[in-house]
Amino acid sequence: MSEALVFHFDVDGDNFTSAGQASVQVKKDLRQLGLPTDIIRRISIAMYEGEINMVIHANGGTADVLVYEDAIEIILEDHGPGIADIDKAMQEGYSTASDTIRSLGFGAGMGLPNMKRYTDSMDIKTKLGVGTTITMRIELA
Amino acid sequence: MQINTYEHSVLLDASKCTGCTTCMKHCPTEAIRIREQKAVIDSTRCIDCGECIKVCPFQAKKAVSDKLSEMSRFKWKIALPAPTLYGQFDNLDDVDYVLDGLLKIGFDDVFEVSKAAELVSAYTRLYLKTEGIPTPVISSACPVVIRLIALRFPSLSENIMRLLPPMEVAARLARERAIKNHPELKEEEIGVCFISPCPAKVSYVKNDFASYKSQVDVVVSISDIYFQLVSVMSPDAKLKSMTESGMIGIGWASSGGEATAILTEDYLAVDGIDNMIHVLDQIEDGNIPPVKFIELNACTSGCVGGVLTIQNPFIAKARLQTLRKYLPVSMNFLTKEEGDYIPDSYFFDELPVYHPINRLGNSIAESMHMMADIQKLRESLPGIDCGACGSPTCRALAEDTVRKCAKIEDCVLYRRGKEGAEENEG
């Protein structure tokens, strides 16, 4: 199959309790495809971090998981404020989250670093005031 | 553990089933379908949680357990009462009345599961100090948890605590005690009967659960034995003290009891099947605060919420709290040396094997084709998850159709839409 199989999710911006639903659902879907469990776990963790980021910083967005025969691609797209300094954002422990968000246990500054750690490649396209698109790839071979 | 030949403990009384879809919609693993107006359980997906028994409005779902009369084949009969049993009686102020009652109805000896639970608690505290174990350590006491992890959370199977559950420990110790006190007994003359709050324990014993053979012979339900017990328990009797359970052991019957017994605050205690699944998903995503130990109980409020009990779980829990109040914290009486290491007999080594029950095709490529078909079919369904077709959700009907065990035309609204379109054309 040359065409990718796509799982599409809308990530609700104002709901912390529902954040993580897409990563739970995608786990179920990928399990049905018979992907190796460690790959599923990596995707699920990367997705979860991305979802939380979109809820905290961007008032939600969309998540698409594309399954190819040799790789999985996760595309997270939002229309939030954009990332001012990607290098800083990639540093462990750096976060622009508000104190309120931190008091909820989020905003530890591990989101992007974790997403990078659990995937084989990650590309960030961002424009201030317009939004951010993050593409992550996990190879199946 | 051969999951395909797995013997379940939930059965359907077809004459009472109306095909109402209630159980199908509540089943946490989507194991139920309605076929020809009757509920059908897919045994490869069933985890024996008992939800369908709890929600059935017509009492058509039955939990299977053994009859007490099956103990008559043994010369020496030992009862293993689950601590939940003690919470079933009104105004019970001493566990000895229950234990005495068990002897009166024909048992030769009683070994409290709560006593074994205190040993398991002591060894759990040691276990948690083991270097390099994957955390959070997940409790192995509720058999539903073990089966759920095997079917759905394979990446967490390494986190399951390798200590035998209290019932199993109690069975072994009870046998040892019988042989010691009655050396004339042969192994096969000793029968061990667990008095159970839930059907999952019945399945556990029948299926040699995690690759080891259970030492329990017969599992009877609390509800079966209850009235027999009540009729022989006399409040005036002067009893010799038999009970060997403290607060910790009895605490195991309710949610949080096992976890608080690790004696630190480094734990979570979760009860209820849906909550449990939710938390397991969170653990898998690395999305919970770092804790050392997680107690999971499939039933609301813990074992007191099992379907084979008589009393409502909240009342049973309150009664156990009263009963515990005047007991010593623990009566495990381990000497310092005994408490220093975990004996081999407390471990099980083999973890449940991952059974990818939900896999669609035989290869990833085939599965991807099938998934694409499911997505397409799903689009043509109304998305109201009414269950009238006999599958729990529209998504499930799409999947059942692709798996060739249902037809898309089973959907009433789909059919009507199609007829409408044809009429318009004509």
Interface residues (C-beta under 8 A of the other chain):
Chain A: M1 L5 G20 S23 V24 K27 K28 D29 R31 Q32 L33 G34 L35 T37 D38 I40 R41 S44 I45 Y48 V67 E69 G105 N114 L140
Chain B: R152 P154 S155 D281 Q282 E284 D285 G286 N287 P289 Y354 P356 N358 R359 L360 G361 S363 I364 A365 S367 M368 H369 M371 A372 Q375
